Amino acid sequence: MIHVQGLVKSFGALRAVNDVSFEIERGMTFGLLGPNGAGKSTTINMIVGVLAPDAGSINIDGASSRIEARRCIGVSPQSIALYPEFTGLENLRFFASLYGFKGKLLARRVDWALEFSGLADRARDRVSEYSGGMQRRLNLAVALIHEPRILLLDEPTVGVDPQSRNHLFECIEQLRAEGLTIIYTTHYMEEAQRLCDLVAIMDNGRVLDMDTVDGLIQSHGGASVIQVDLEHPPPPGANLPGTIDGATLRIETDDPVAQINSLHDQNIAFKTLELHNPNLETVFLTLTGRRLRDE
């Protein structure tokens, strides 16, 4: 469906994208994760055709030209791409007309988009009067108005309220179930864990690793951590697993259930017990040495 091979893009002395390759199968949701400046947006802009790569190749569903490839892609950019003085209805009609939709077909697509975005009752209100979440939902609907086979979502939940965020998740899951191919860039690890079939982690213009969420966690997540707040500090010389800091016991383990059962069998009294399993953020810290939102 999408084949990216050896992409390189420089801006002066800065190599923003450095030998990036990946393949996305039809119907897959592909997550592209990385901090600001990792090269995500530059990569996306080359896939869309906004930027030309200095080296490498991009094949979009076998398209023979950039125009043909662009027509099969829907883009929901991080910056809201709507006309604020138009109503939601007028925005949808305008963008649909750019793809040649007319008459009954245009009306059907606009009706579908309003229903999909949950904005039918606000269709005749100006976009400038919409909340941030409503604008994000309309932004997504505009990206889908021409029935693309591929959808690019660049930070689609930035600045939205929890209700709209959940609505966007449900929309994306619906599109995924319908077989749409989706590229999803985000700063939020929990979004990638929920939505993505395959995840690539980028930093400094390179793909550091790429796998399923479970595969990345297995490769780079490390052990689970059990933290126990003991009823009483252990006596000197006590033979407890892990490390003790005052009355806090910290255990790293690959089998947390067995370790917790062992504590129970030893009649170790504790006030609280917390289990921290590795996740995508753990993977990112292991691969890059910094948190996702670090500059």
N, C-alpha and C positions, 0 to 999 in steps of 0.2 A: 504493500500500500504506500508506505513512505520509506524511501531509502536515502539516508544521508551518509556520505562517505568523505572523510578527510577534509571537512570544512575548515577554512582558515579565513580570518578577517582581522585586519589591523587598521588602527586609526593613528597615523603617525608612528611613533615608537611603541605604542601600546598594541600588543597582540590580544585583542578581545576574545577571539575564538581560535583555538589552537588544535587542529587535527581532531575535530569532533566527528564521530561516526555513531550511527544507531539505525535500527530498523524497527518500524512500527507496523504490525500486522493489522489487517482490516478488523474493525470492531473493537480494537484495543484502546484502553485509556492509559496514556503514557504520561507519567509525571516527570517534570524537569525541575529539580530542586537546586537551590543555591543561594548564597547571600547576594546582596546588591553588588554589582560589578563582576559577577561570576561568568557572565557571557550568555545568560539565558535569553534576554531580550534580543541581543544581536543574532543569536541562532534562530529565534522565531522570525525576526525580520527577514532573514535570508530565506527561510522556508516560504514565507508569504510572498517574497519577491520585492520587498521594499529596498533591500540591500543586495548587491551582487557580491558573492564570495570572491576573495582573492585567489582561492584554490579550493578544489574539492567539487563534489557534485551533489545535486538534489534531484531525486525522481519522485514525482507526486502522482501516484496511481497510473503510471504509464503515460502521463500527459506529454504531448509532443511540443507544446509551447508554453511559455510563461502565462499567456492569457488563458489558455485552456486549464492550466493548473490552478490559476487564481480563481477561476469560476467555481471549482469544486471545493473551495475552502471558505469557511465562515470564520470571521475573526471577532472576538470580543476583547478589545484592548483594555489595559489597566486604566488608562485615561478614558473617561466617559466620552464616547463618540456619538453624541446626539446634538440636535439643535434645540437649545433650551426654550426658545420662544415659540417653537412648534408644539402642538399637542402630541400626545403619544400616538394617536391615530395618524396625524400628519407625518410624523417621523417614519412610521412603518410604511405608509403609502409611498413616501418619497424614496426610501431605500429599496422597496420592492420594484418601483418603476425603473431604477437604475439597472436592474437585471432583466428588463423587458416585460415585466408582468403588466397585464392590462385587464380591464373588464372584470368578468366573473372570477377569473383565476387570481387576479390581484386581491379582490375582495375576500376570497376564500383564504388566501395566505395571511392577510391582515387579521381576519377573524381568528384563525388558528393561533397567531402570535399573541393576540390579546388574551385569549383563553390560557395559553401556555404560560404566559408571564403573570397571570392573575391580575391583569390591569383593565379588564373589560369595563368595570364600573368607573374607571378614571381615564378612559380613552380620550375624552374631549378636554381634559385639563392640560395646561401647559407643563412641559417637562420641568421647567424651572420651579414648579410648585410640588414636584415629586420629592419624596425622601431619597436619601442616598441608596437605600435598598431597592426602592422602586426603579430608580434610574439604572441600577445594575441589572435588574430583571429585564427592563426594556432593552438595554445594551445587548443582552444575550439573545433576546427575541429578534433583534435586528440582524444579528450574526447568522440567524437560522432562517431568515425570511425567504431565501432563495433555495432552500432545501439542499444544503451542501452535504457532501459525503465525509468531509473532514472539518472538525471544529477546533480552533485554537483559542484557548482560554488563558489569558494573561492576568494573573492575580484577580480572579473574578469576584472575590468576597471582600476586597479591601473596603473598609469604611461602611460596612452594612450592619444593620441591627440583627440580633439573633434570629428573629422570626424570618426575615428575608434571607439570611444565610442558610437556614434550614430549607427554605423554599428552593433556593438555588441548588442545594445538594440534591433535593428530590428531583428537580428538573434534569440535572446532570445524570443521575442514576437512571432516569427514564430514557434519556438519549442513549446511554450506554446499553441498556437492555434492548433498545431498538437496533443496535448494531452500528451506531455512528462511531467513527474513529475520532478520538479526542486527544489533543495534546494540552496538558494542564501544567501551567507554571504557578508556583505558590511559595510563600514563606512559611505556610502553616503545615507542620508535619502531620497533624491529625487529619487534615483534609486528604493528603496523599495516601495515608494508611486506609482511609475509608473508601476512596474513589479509584485508586490507580491499580492497574494490572501489572505494570512494569514501571520502575522508577530509575532515573539516571540522576546522580548527584554531581553537580558541576562546581568547580572553583577555579579561579585564575584561568578561565578560558578552556579548561579541560574537563572531560568526563572522568571522574575519579573511579566510579564503579557504576554498574547497571545490573539490576536483577529485579525479581519480585520483592515485595516488602519483606516477606518471610525469609527469602534468600539473603537479602542484605543484612537483616538482623542476625541470622545465623552466622554469617561470615564476619561481621564487624561489631555486633552488639555487645559481645562479652557476656559475663555471667549476670544472673539475677542477684539483687541485693536484698537481704532481709535485715531490717533494723528493729531491734527489740528494746523497749524501755523497761528495764527490770524493776521488780518491786524493791529490791535491795541491791546495793553494790555487792559483787561477788567477793568472797574472802580471798586473801592473798594465796596464790598458788592454785586457784580453782582451774580445772581443766575444761574450759569452754571453747567452742569453736569460734573462729573469727577474731575480731579485735574488740577490746573493751575501752570505752572512754567514760569514766565515772560509772553511771548505771546504765549506759547505752551499749548494747552489743550489736556489732555490725558483722554480717556474714555474707561473703560472696560465694555463690553456689550455682551449679548447673542443674541441680535437682532441688528446688525450693520446697516442694511438698515433703520429700523425705527428710529434709533438714528441719522443717517445722515439726514433723512427727517425732523426730529425735529429741527436740527441746521438750516436747510434751512428755515423752517417755522418761526423761531425766528429772521430771517434776520441777522444771525451772519456772518460777513464778514471774510474771511480767504484767505490766500495766497495759501496754500497747504493743502491737506488732504491725509493721508495715512491710509490704512486699513491693519492690520496684523491679519490674521486668524491663529488659532492654527494648527500645523502640527506635523509630527512625531518627529521633534527635540524638540518641546515643550513638547511632551509626554515623551521623554527621559530625559529631564531636570527635569520634575516633578517626574519621577520614581527614578532617580539615583542622582539627584542633581549636575550633571556635564555634560559637553558637550561630544559629542560622541568621539572625538579624544583625550580627556584628558587621560593621562596614569593612 
